[in-house]
Amino acid sequence: MADPTPRNYLTESASIIRNHPEMSQSVQESSRSFDQRRADAYDQVDSQAWRTWAKAVKTHTLSNLDRYLEEAEAHLIQNGVHVHWAEDGQEAFTVLESVVAAHGVKRAVKAKSMLTEELGLNRFLEGLGVGIRETDLGEYIIQLLGEGPSHIVAPAIHRSLTDCQALFHRELGTPLDADPDQLAAAARAALREEFLSADLGVSGGNFLVAETGTLALVENEGNIRLSTSLPRVHVAFVGIEKLIPRLEDLSGFLQLVARAATGQPIGTFVSLIQGPRKADEPDGPEEVHVVLVDNGRSRLLAEEAAWEALRCIRCGACLNVCPVFRQTGGHAYGWAYSGPIGAILAPGLLGLEAAMPLPYASTLCGACADVCPVEIPIPDLILLWRERAVRDGLVPRAERFAMRVFGQAAKRPGLFSASGGLLRKVPLDFGSKALPVLSAWTETRGSLPRSPRLFRDLWKDGIK
């Protein structure tokens, strides 16, 4: 695989489809299963009312983010938490490096966190000479494979049971025909030693409650709870958009994110972290640090037409339903957030030029907007970034020329009709080679048979 970057999306997606059909099959099977479970879980409640409520809460919070950030900071400090502000990844790493140096950290365990993937935290810690171990089972698998996550919720969604059996046989000595329970038990035994020897626990944050300074973490395995309670120091990296105003809001979001992500009424383990261990408590870290990370979020929030992407609660529902994502999984997208949400977050956080061509990785079918638990208008935002890409000259010249020609023809009925008749006489294989717009379509698809008559003629006669 080439260096991960959105700019390689076209070549990487084509490579996965052509050379790794087993990965596409694993992604399709798993994502369809997730989506069906989400649909079943939505049917159990008035999901539209919940989504409308969640949208309103997140919109209100983002509209008053400065006030809620100050409130959260004050309550975190009252709880004994060290609060840090990081404008970008470098500032976040400066904080982490100071913690590592102050405590002589040699080993770290990390809970699943998309923000730390966004920042590239593992590489940074390894550069400091700190051993870092992923503790989520999916993240553990892809760390052993030397890969990044392929899904927001299920990072190893692209790998089959056979892949995992071979990996664990090689790394942990399990039988080649080990069943999933045996594989999980082997990982549990190996990770237990990592938990017990770690000096530092690293996590993200699903939600941060401004009213109480409560950090909420959701999981299904228990690894986050061990990562945040056994090591002497816990550092949580939290995007500034993860705030919610009140503790009573949290109960609704915990249920909504679980239903949207995995079809569960609520995550198996929910940890509410209030601060470091108190004198009369038997366990917990001696220090807790919360790093509030911007990394382009303020810039995106200032985008009057694009800020709604920040409502995202990282459930992955839009990935599971997306027909484009299902063909490749997340690696083709070249950065932490893939699928429809990645297509609208990437231009806002990375810059549009760096994010190209992700806004075009969509059929605009609208399924992502239908399932989003916070009602982000994803197709509208994809179109917004496409319009800006055209405005900024970021699409190929041949495509811009072709669309201008089509636009002129579409405004002239006679010319449009005549052009349609002429194009029907062009051999399909020649047309796909001569016209870049068509070649991109036909490169991974077979030729469609021609209709014996023009659509316009069928329309005039009355379509049966």
C-alpha positions as CSV (number, residue, x, y, z in Angstrom):
1,M,0.0,0.0,0.0
2,A,1.2,3.5,-0.8
3,D,1.7,6.1,1.9
4,P,-1.7,6.8,3.5
5,T,-3.1,9.9,2.0
6,P,-6.5,10.8,0.5
7,R,-4.7,11.7,-2.7
8,N,-4.1,8.0,-3.4
9,Y,-7.8,7.2,-3.1
10,L,-8.4,6.3,-6.7
11,T,-5.4,4.0,-7.1
12,E,-5.8,2.4,-3.6
13,S,-9.5,1.7,-4.1
14,A,-8.9,0.2,-7.5
15,S,-6.1,-2.0,-6.1
16,I,-8.3,-3.3,-3.3
17,I,-11.2,-4.1,-5.7
18,R,-8.9,-5.9,-8.2
19,N,-6.3,-7.5,-6.0
20,H,-8.0,-8.1,-2.6
21,P,-11.6,-9.3,-3.3
22,E,-11.6,-11.1,0.0
23,M,-11.2,-7.8,1.9
24,S,-14.2,-6.3,0.0
25,Q,-16.2,-9.4,0.9
26,S,-15.4,-9.1,4.6
27,V,-16.3,-5.5,4.6
28,Q,-19.6,-6.0,2.8
29,E,-20.7,-8.9,5.1
30,S,-19.8,-7.1,8.3
31,S,-21.1,-3.7,7.3
32,R,-24.4,-5.2,6.2
33,S,-24.7,-7.0,9.5
34,F,-24.0,-3.8,11.5
35,D,-26.5,-1.9,9.4
36,Q,-29.2,-4.5,10.0
37,R,-28.6,-4.4,13.7
38,R,-28.8,-0.6,13.7
39,A,-32.1,-0.8,11.8
40,D,-33.6,-3.3,14.3
41,A,-32.4,-1.2,17.2
42,Y,-33.9,2.0,15.7
43,D,-37.2,0.2,15.3
44,Q,-37.4,-0.4,19.0
45,V,-37.6,3.3,19.8
46,D,-38.9,6.5,18.3
47,S,-35.6,6.9,16.6
48,Q,-36.6,10.0,14.7
49,A,-37.5,11.8,17.9
50,W,-34.2,10.8,19.4
51,R,-32.3,12.0,16.3
52,T,-34.0,15.3,16.3
53,W,-33.2,15.8,20.0
54,A,-29.6,14.8,19.5
55,K,-29.2,17.2,16.6
56,A,-30.6,20.0,18.7
57,V,-28.3,19.3,21.6
58,K,-25.2,19.1,19.5
59,T,-26.1,22.1,17.4
60,H,-26.7,24.2,20.6
61,T,-23.4,23.0,22.1
62,L,-21.4,23.9,19.0
63,S,-23.1,27.2,18.7
64,N,-22.0,28.0,22.3
65,L,-18.7,26.0,22.3
66,D,-16.6,28.6,23.9
67,R,-18.8,28.8,27.0
68,Y,-19.1,25.1,27.3
69,L,-15.3,24.6,26.9
70,E,-14.7,27.0,29.7
71,E,-17.3,25.3,31.9
72,A,-15.8,21.9,31.2
73,E,-12.3,23.1,32.0
74,A,-13.4,24.6,35.4
75,H,-15.1,21.4,36.5
76,L,-12.3,19.2,35.3
77,I,-9.9,21.2,37.4
78,Q,-12.2,21.0,40.4
79,N,-12.2,17.2,39.9
80,G,-8.4,17.2,40.1
81,V,-7.7,16.8,36.4
82,H,-4.8,18.5,34.6
83,V,-6.3,20.3,31.6
84,H,-4.3,21.1,28.5
85,W,-5.2,22.9,25.3
86,A,-3.8,21.8,22.0
87,E,-4.3,23.8,18.8
88,D,-2.8,21.1,16.7
89,G,-1.1,17.7,16.9
90,Q,2.3,19.1,17.7
91,E,0.9,20.9,20.8
92,A,-0.9,17.7,21.8
93,F,2.4,15.8,21.5
94,T,4.3,18.4,23.5
95,V,1.9,17.8,26.4
96,L,2.3,14.0,26.1
97,E,6.1,14.3,25.9
98,S,6.2,16.3,29.1
99,V,4.0,13.6,30.9
100,V,6.3,10.8,29.6
101,A,9.4,12.7,30.8
102,A,7.9,13.6,34.2
103,H,6.9,10.0,35.0
104,G,9.7,8.1,33.3
105,V,7.2,6.2,31.1
106,K,8.5,3.2,29.3
107,R,5.4,1.2,28.5
108,A,1.9,2.5,27.5
109,V,-1.4,0.9,26.8
110,K,-4.0,2.7,24.6
111,A,-7.7,2.4,24.3
112,K,-9.4,2.7,21.0
113,S,-9.4,6.3,19.9
114,M,-10.0,7.8,16.5
115,L,-8.5,11.2,17.5
116,T,-5.2,9.5,18.4
117,E,-5.3,7.8,15.0
118,E,-5.9,11.2,13.4
119,L,-2.8,12.6,15.2
120,G,-0.6,9.6,14.7
121,L,0.1,9.2,18.4
122,N,1.6,5.7,18.2
123,R,4.4,6.7,15.9
124,F,5.2,9.6,18.2
125,L,5.4,7.5,21.3
126,E,7.5,4.9,19.6
127,G,9.8,7.8,18.5
128,L,10.2,8.6,22.2
129,G,11.2,5.1,22.9
130,V,7.9,4.2,24.6
131,G,6.4,0.8,23.9
132,I,2.7,1.3,23.0
133,R,0.2,-1.4,22.8
134,E,-3.3,-1.2,21.4
135,T,-5.8,-2.9,23.7
136,D,-9.0,-3.0,21.7
137,L,-9.1,-6.4,20.1
138,G,-9.7,-5.0,16.6
139,E,-6.9,-2.4,17.1
140,Y,-4.7,-5.1,18.6
141,I,-5.1,-7.2,15.4
142,I,-4.3,-4.4,13.0
143,Q,-1.3,-3.3,15.2
144,L,0.1,-6.8,14.9
145,L,-0.5,-6.6,11.1
146,G,1.1,-3.2,10.9
147,E,-2.1,-1.7,9.5
148,G,-4.3,1.3,10.3
149,P,-8.0,1.0,11.1
150,S,-10.4,0.3,8.3
151,H,-13.6,1.4,10.1
152,I,-14.5,3.9,12.9
153,V,-16.0,1.3,15.1
154,A,-14.7,-2.0,13.8
155,P,-11.0,-1.3,12.9
156,A,-10.4,-4.9,11.6
157,I,-13.6,-5.2,9.6
158,H,-11.6,-6.0,6.4
159,R,-10.0,-9.1,7.9
160,S,-11.6,-12.5,7.9
161,L,-11.5,-15.2,10.6
162,T,-9.0,-17.1,8.5
163,D,-6.7,-14.0,8.5
164,C,-6.9,-13.7,12.3
165,Q,-6.3,-17.4,12.8
166,A,-3.1,-17.2,10.8
167,L,-2.0,-14.1,12.6
168,F,-2.6,-15.4,16.1
169,H,-0.9,-18.7,15.2
170,R,2.2,-16.8,14.1
171,E,2.2,-14.2,16.9
172,L,0.6,-16.1,19.9
173,G,1.0,-19.7,19.0
174,T,-2.7,-20.6,18.8
175,P,-3.9,-23.5,16.6
176,L,-4.6,-22.6,13.0
177,D,-8.2,-23.7,13.5
178,A,-8.7,-21.8,16.7
179,D,-12.3,-20.5,17.1
180,P,-13.0,-16.9,17.9
181,D,-13.3,-17.6,21.7
182,Q,-9.9,-19.2,21.7
183,L,-8.4,-16.2,19.8
184,A,-10.0,-13.8,22.2
185,A,-8.7,-15.7,25.2
186,A,-5.1,-15.7,23.8
187,A,-5.3,-11.9,23.2
188,R,-6.7,-11.4,26.7
189,A,-3.8,-13.3,28.2
190,A,-1.2,-11.4,26.2
191,L,-2.8,-8.0,26.9
192,R,-3.2,-8.7,30.7
193,E,0.6,-8.6,30.9
194,E,0.6,-5.3,29.0
195,F,-1.9,-3.7,31.4
196,L,0.0,-4.8,34.5
197,S,3.4,-3.4,33.2
198,A,2.2,-0.1,31.7
199,D,3.2,3.2,33.2
200,L,0.7,5.2,31.1
201,G,-2.8,4.7,29.9
202,V,-4.0,6.6,26.8
203,S,-7.6,7.1,25.7
204,G,-9.9,9.3,23.7
205,G,-13.3,10.4,24.8
206,N,-16.7,9.6,23.5
207,F,-18.3,12.5,25.4
208,L,-17.2,15.2,27.8
209,V,-20.0,16.7,30.0
210,A,-19.4,20.4,30.6
211,E,-21.7,20.5,33.7
212,T,-19.7,18.1,35.7
213,G,-16.4,17.6,34.0
214,T,-17.2,14.0,33.4
215,L,-15.4,12.0,30.7
216,A,-17.5,9.2,29.2
217,L,-16.0,6.2,27.5
218,V,-18.0,3.5,25.8
219,E,-16.7,0.0,25.0
220,N,-17.7,-3.7,24.7
221,E,-14.6,-5.4,25.9
222,G,-13.4,-3.8,29.2
223,N,-10.0,-2.9,27.8
224,I,-10.7,0.9,28.2
225,R,-11.5,0.5,31.8
226,L,-8.2,-1.4,32.4
227,S,-6.2,1.1,30.3
228,T,-7.6,4.0,32.3
229,S,-7.4,2.6,35.8
230,L,-4.4,0.3,36.1
231,P,-1.5,2.6,34.9
232,R,-0.2,5.3,37.2
233,V,-1.1,8.1,34.7
234,H,-4.1,8.4,32.4
235,V,-4.0,10.9,29.5
236,A,-7.2,11.4,27.5
237,F,-7.2,13.2,24.1
238,V,-10.6,14.8,23.5
239,G,-11.7,16.7,20.4
240,I,-13.3,20.0,21.4
241,E,-16.5,19.0,19.5
242,K,-17.1,16.1,21.9
243,L,-18.7,18.3,24.5
244,I,-22.4,18.0,25.7
245,P,-23.9,20.4,28.1
246,R,-25.5,18.4,30.9
247,L,-25.1,15.0,32.6
248,E,-28.7,14.1,31.8
249,D,-27.9,14.6,28.1
250,L,-25.4,11.8,28.4
251,S,-27.9,9.0,29.0
252,G,-29.6,9.7,25.7
253,F,-26.4,9.9,23.7
254,L,-25.0,6.7,25.3
255,Q,-28.1,4.8,24.0
256,L,-28.2,6.6,20.7
257,V,-24.5,6.0,19.8
258,A,-24.8,2.3,20.7
259,R,-27.9,1.7,18.7
260,A,-26.4,3.5,15.6
261,A,-23.0,1.8,15.9
262,T,-23.7,-1.8,16.8
263,G,-27.4,-2.2,17.4
264,Q,-27.1,-2.5,21.1
265,P,-29.4,-0.7,23.6
266,I,-26.2,0.6,25.3
267,G,-22.5,-0.3,25.3
268,T,-21.4,-3.2,27.5
269,F,-19.1,-1.0,29.5
270,V,-19.6,2.7,30.2
271,S,-16.9,4.4,32.2
272,L,-17.6,7.9,33.7
273,I,-14.2,9.3,34.8
274,Q,-14.3,12.2,37.3
275,G,-10.6,12.5,38.1
276,P,-7.7,10.7,39.6
277,R,-7.9,8.2,42.5
278,K,-8.8,9.7,45.8
279,A,-7.0,8.9,49.1
280,D,-9.7,6.5,50.2
281,E,-10.0,4.7,46.9
282,P,-8.3,1.4,46.2
283,D,-7.6,1.8,42.5
284,G,-7.4,4.3,39.7
285,P,-4.6,6.5,38.3
286,E,-2.6,8.9,40.4
287,E,-2.9,11.6,37.7
288,V,-5.4,12.3,35.0
289,H,-4.7,14.6,32.1
290,V,-7.3,15.8,29.6
291,V,-5.9,17.3,26.4
292,L,-8.6,19.3,24.5
293,V,-7.6,19.1,20.9
294,D,-8.6,21.5,18.1
295,N,-6.6,20.4,15.1
296,G,-8.7,22.2,12.5
297,R,-12.0,22.0,14.3
298,S,-12.3,25.7,15.0
299,R,-11.6,26.4,11.4
300,L,-14.4,24.0,10.3
301,L,-16.8,25.4,12.9
302,A,-16.3,28.8,11.3
303,E,-17.4,27.5,7.9
304,E,-21.0,28.7,7.8
305,A,-22.0,26.1,5.2
306,A,-19.9,23.1,6.5
307,W,-19.8,23.2,10.3
308,E,-22.5,20.6,10.7
309,A,-20.0,17.8,10.2
310,L,-18.8,18.5,13.7
311,R,-22.0,17.0,15.1
312,C,-20.6,13.6,14.3
313,I,-20.5,11.2,17.3
314,R,-18.3,8.6,15.5
315,C,-20.9,5.8,15.3
316,G,-19.9,4.6,11.9
317,A,-23.5,4.1,10.7
318,C,-22.9,6.1,7.5
319,L,-20.0,3.8,6.7
320,N,-22.0,0.6,7.1
321,V,-24.8,1.8,4.8
322,C,-22.5,3.4,2.1
323,P,-22.3,1.4,-1.2
324,V,-18.9,3.0,-2.0
325,F,-17.3,2.2,1.4
326,R,-18.5,-1.3,1.2
327,Q,-16.4,-2.0,-1.9
328,T,-13.1,-1.2,-0.3
329,G,-13.2,-0.6,3.5
330,G,-11.5,2.4,5.0
331,H,-7.8,2.0,4.0
332,A,-8.4,3.4,0.5
333,Y,-9.4,6.7,2.0
334,G,-5.9,7.3,3.3
335,W,-6.6,8.8,6.8
336,A,-8.4,8.1,10.1
337,Y,-12.0,8.9,9.0
338,S,-13.3,7.1,6.0
339,G,-16.7,6.7,4.3
340,P,-19.2,9.5,4.0
341,I,-18.2,11.2,7.2
342,G,-14.6,11.2,6.1
343,A,-15.5,12.7,2.8
344,I,-16.9,15.8,4.6
345,L,-14.5,16.0,7.6
346,A,-11.3,15.6,5.5
347,P,-11.8,18.9,3.6
348,G,-12.6,20.8,6.8
349,L,-9.8,19.4,8.9
350,L,-7.1,18.7,6.3
351,G,-8.0,21.4,3.8
352,L,-9.8,20.7,0.5
353,E,-6.7,20.2,-1.7
354,A,-5.2,17.7,0.7
355,A,-8.6,15.9,1.0
356,M,-9.1,15.4,-2.8
357,P,-10.7,13.3,-4.2
358,L,-12.7,12.1,-1.1
359,P,-15.7,14.4,-1.7
360,Y,-16.2,12.4,-5.0
361,A,-16.2,9.0,-3.2
362,S,-19.9,9.0,-3.1
363,T,-23.0,8.1,-5.2
364,L,-25.0,10.7,-3.4
365,C,-27.7,8.1,-2.8
366,G,-28.5,9.8,0.5
367,A,-28.5,6.6,2.7
368,C,-25.9,8.2,5.0
369,A,-28.2,11.1,5.9
370,D,-31.0,8.6,6.5
371,V,-29.1,6.7,9.2
372,C,-27.1,9.5,10.8
373,P,-28.1,9.7,14.5
374,V,-27.5,13.5,14.6
375,E,-28.9,14.3,11.2
376,I,-25.8,15.6,9.5
377,P,-26.8,16.5,5.9
378,I,-23.9,14.5,4.5
379,P,-24.9,14.6,0.8
380,D,-25.4,18.4,0.9
381,L,-22.0,18.8,2.4
382,I,-20.4,16.5,-0.1
383,L,-21.9,18.7,-2.9
384,L,-20.6,21.8,-1.1
385,W,-17.1,20.5,-1.2
386,R,-17.4,19.4,-4.8
387,E,-18.6,22.9,-5.8
388,R,-15.6,24.4,-4.0
389,A,-13.3,21.9,-5.7
390,V,-14.6,23.0,-9.1
391,R,-14.3,26.7,-8.0
392,D,-10.7,26.2,-6.9
393,G,-9.7,24.3,-10.0
394,L,-9.0,21.0,-8.1
395,V,-10.8,18.7,-10.6
396,P,-9.1,17.5,-13.8
397,R,-9.2,19.9,-16.8
398,A,-10.8,17.3,-19.0
399,E,-13.6,16.8,-16.6
400,R,-14.2,20.6,-16.2
401,F,-14.3,20.9,-20.0
402,A,-16.6,18.0,-20.4
403,M,-19.0,19.3,-17.8
404,R,-19.0,22.8,-19.4
405,V,-19.8,21.2,-22.8
406,F,-22.6,19.2,-21.2
407,G,-24.0,22.3,-19.4
408,Q,-24.1,24.2,-22.7
409,A,-25.8,21.3,-24.5
410,A,-28.3,20.7,-21.7
411,K,-29.5,24.3,-22.0
412,R,-30.3,23.9,-25.7
413,P,-33.0,21.2,-26.3
414,G,-32.2,20.8,-30.0
415,L,-28.5,20.4,-29.5
416,F,-29.1,18.1,-26.5
417,S,-31.3,15.8,-28.6
418,A,-29.0,15.8,-31.5
419,S,-26.0,15.0,-29.3
420,G,-27.8,12.1,-27.7
421,G,-28.4,10.6,-31.1
422,L,-24.8,11.0,-32.2
423,L,-23.4,9.5,-29.0
424,R,-25.5,6.4,-29.5
425,K,-23.5,5.7,-32.7
426,V,-20.2,5.8,-30.9
427,P,-18.9,2.3,-29.9
428,L,-19.0,2.0,-26.1
429,D,-15.3,0.9,-25.8
430,F,-14.2,3.9,-27.9
431,G,-16.3,6.3,-25.9
432,S,-14.9,5.1,-22.6
433,K,-11.3,5.6,-23.9
434,A,-12.0,8.9,-25.6
435,L,-14.0,10.6,-22.7
436,P,-12.3,10.7,-19.3
437,V,-15.6,11.0,-17.5
438,L,-16.8,7.7,-19.1
439,S,-13.4,5.9,-18.6
440,A,-13.6,6.5,-14.8
441,W,-17.0,4.9,-14.9
442,T,-16.2,1.9,-17.1
443,E,-12.8,1.1,-15.6
444,T,-14.3,-1.2,-13.0
445,R,-17.6,-2.0,-14.7
446,G,-18.8,-3.9,-17.7
447,S,-20.4,-2.2,-20.6
448,L,-24.2,-1.8,-20.5
449,P,-26.3,-2.9,-23.4
450,R,-27.8,-0.1,-25.4
451,S,-31.5,0.6,-25.4
452,P,-32.9,0.2,-28.9
453,R,-34.5,3.6,-28.7
454,L,-33.7,7.0,-27.2
455,F,-35.2,7.8,-23.8
456,R,-36.7,11.0,-25.3
457,D,-38.6,9.0,-27.9
458,L,-39.8,6.5,-25.3
459,W,-41.0,9.5,-23.2
460,K,-42.9,11.0,-26.1
461,D,-44.6,7.7,-26.8
462,G,-45.4,7.1,-23.2
463,I,-43.3,4.8,-21.1
464,K,-45.0,1.6,-20.2
